Amino acid sequence: MNSIKSYEKELAFQADRRKATTEFIKIVSDLWYDKAIEVVLFKNQIIDKNVSDIINLHEYAGEFVQKPISIFDSVEILRAIGDIKLPPSKLDIGKLTYEYHTDDHNNYHNVKAFVLDKLKGANDTKEIVPKDVVLYGFGRIGRLLARELMAKTGKGNQLRLRAIVTRGEFTEEILEKRATLLRTDSVHGQFMGTVDADYQNKALIINGTTVHLINAQKPEEIDYIKYGINDALVIDNTGAYRDKKGLGRHLKAKGVSKTLLTAPGKEVPNIVHGVNQKEFDPDITSIYSAASCTTNAITPILKVVDDSLGIKKGHLETIHAYTNDQNLVDNMHGKYRRGRAAALNMVITETGAGQAVAKALPNLEGKLTSNAIRVPVPNGSLAILNLEVKHKTSKESLNTIVKKYALEGDLVEQIKYSLSNELVSTDIIGTSAPAIYDSTATIVSPDGKNLILYVWYDNEYGYAHQVIRLAKYIAKVRRFTYY
């Protein structure tokens, strides 16, 4: 009889938990669409997630902070957030729920008093002026940027995707093909929204919003103003222009004020958001580079290690998914080895990520070597860092250091701390953090001076989110955040 009662009790708990999760999802949606308040759970996106996703994320959150994170507490805190006046914001419900139990919440009269105290900094937030965005190019990164910009448009308080520039004449067939590539993706799945091709107006209608398609050969000849686009940020994801002079051509177009390159740039600031963006004032600087996906993956971890232990020297080896510049079958290629079939071979090639890190972290100038191996997976990469440090440590101490940075501070959006013993490359696809620290794989030598760190990264999705974070900084549309 006791086992039957126990089972019935478990069933009742599961029903209550799923019911609470349904309310959680509704409040999160209402906050986003009615008040432009985005809620995340320890940096994990939860808008448009289902009940099972939310429950699993709460389980991860509890394991991460080693304290139960209850969906019932989260709902109670969300209700309180909905009852107070806030500007457009990004709030981490995981951190708030954790702090509600870590802090002595008996000092507060109720949950609302706790929330008001934690979010009091929102009162000092300046009003945001939305920024028009143009995607120059529509390849792998361009389409992911379009997906994320449109999925997170909300009330249009931040970045507004207004146009996409491509080369070549438009036909109905080409326009429909571009719409199809946005709707469906072999790696990232279906777009969570609607995409219609409007040939008559040369546009894509994404989630009911018009995004103009512009055909151009020279960036400086485009008149964006005639499309109602003003003071725009152009995100160049073609890679055709990589230096100050080439990227400066965008600024000569009517209606453009800023340019952001989604590749390493020459003679322009190379930024890893979270690390060095504040060194360049958007009121003064007009051209930026978001560096490379690998640079964005390793730089946050390298900063943590260098700040905490001091890096003497090291080597980076990136095990990287194949990319579109490789051949599907053996054929001529301008670079050594890349001519061999990408889906059949591991291919040794070069990467400039080791040197590029120094642009964000000058202290590491000349201390790192790097190389790359392209492997037969379409997405999902792994950087292996072999570092010699000045101060001895242990695996436990090092993991504790990284975990602290992943939980609080300037790098919480950049570092995801993995606790899984079973993590493989497909598991990290769709992760918005550019660096996923594999804590169980970390190796520290017996003398505590040599470290082997494994850093996973979604070289498409994680990088796209870094580009968007940097775009928000450049456009001065960063909201009040509570992490």
Protein Blocks (a to p, Z undefined) as FASTA:
>chain_A
ZZmmmmmmmmmmmmmmmmmmmmmmmmmmmmmmmnopacdeehiafehiafklmmmmmmmm
mmmnopacdfklmmmmmmmmmmpccddddddfklmmmmmmmpccklpmblmlmmmmmmmm
mmmpccddddddddedjdfklmmmmmmmmmmnmnopmcccfbdcdeddddfklmmmmmmm
mmpcfklopadbdddddfknopadeehiacdddddfbfklpcfklnopahiacddfkoma
ccfklmmmmmmpghiabdcddbddehiacddehilmmmpcfklmmbdcehjfklmmmmmm
mmmmmmmnopabdcddddddddfkbcfbdcddfbghklpcfklcccddddfklmmmmmmm
mmlgokaccdddddfdfbhcddddddddfbdcdfklmmmmmmmmmmgcjklmmpccdfbf
kbcfklmgoiabfbdcdfklpccdfkopaccddddddfklmmmmmmmmmmmmmnopaccd
dZZ
